[in-house]
Amino acid sequence: RSKHEEIELVSLEEFYEEAPPEISRPAVTLSEPHQQTLARLDWELEQRKRLAEKYKECLTSKEKILKEIEVKKEYLSSLQPRLNSIMQ
């Protein structure tokens, strides 16, 4: 048994629709099941790399937004004492 058998891959139809021709190579993979499995694993790897990169970008964006929120909270909390001093 191989470890790749534990990975749930996309369906064959979806693979041939979405994977670029340089990965799917339909001329070769349609007739050779082993090459087809290798191509599907390559496509899975490419998708995971893209998703990992997108995840990192989202985390960076989230951290930036959280810092902006914290700065705005600090400004708002310092605003009340200023308003009180102006009112007096």
N, C-alpha and C positions, 0 to 999 in steps of 0.2 A: 504494500500500500504506500501511496505517496501522500505527502502533506497537502498537495494541491486539491485532493479530493474533498478536503474539509472546507474549502473556500467555496462559497456560493457565488457563482459567476452569473453575469447577465445572460439572458436567453440568447440563443443563436441568432434569432431574427434581429433582436436589438443590437447585438454585436456587429452584424453585417451592416445595419443601418447607420450606427453611430461611429464605429471605429474608422479611422482613416485607412485608405487602401494600402498604404505602406505597412500598416500593422495587420489588417485583416487578410490581405493577400488572397482574395477569393479564388484565384486560379489554382493556388496550391492547397489552401486549407479545406476547400470543399471536398476534395478527394482523399485527403490524408488526415485522419482523426488526431494523430499525434501532433502534427503541425497546427491543426486547428486549436487544440488545447493550449499549445505554447503561445499562439497568437492571442487567444483569449486571456491568458495570464499576463502577457505583455500589456494588453489593453487595460486590464485591472490595475496593474502597477502604474500606468500612466494616469489613470483616473485618480488613484490614491495620492499620487504626488501632487496633482493639481488641487485636490481637495485639501491636502495638508498645507499647501501654500496659501490657499484662500482662507483657511482657518487661522493661520498666523496673521494674515492681513486683518482679519476681523478682530482678533485679539488686540492687535496694535491699535486699531480704531476704537475699540471699546475702552482701552486704557486711556487714550487721549480724551475721549468724551467724559470718562469718570473724573479725570483731572480738571476738565473745564467745569464740570458740575460742582466739584469741591471748591474751586475758586469762586464761583458764583454764590455758593452757600456762605462762604466766609464773608463775601461782600455784603450779602443780605443780613447776616447776623451782626455785622458792624454798623449797618445802616440804622437800626433801631436806637442805639445810644445817641447817635448823631441827631436823629429826629427829636429825641427827648430833649437834648440840649438846646436845639433850635426853638422848640416849643416853650422852654422856660425862658 
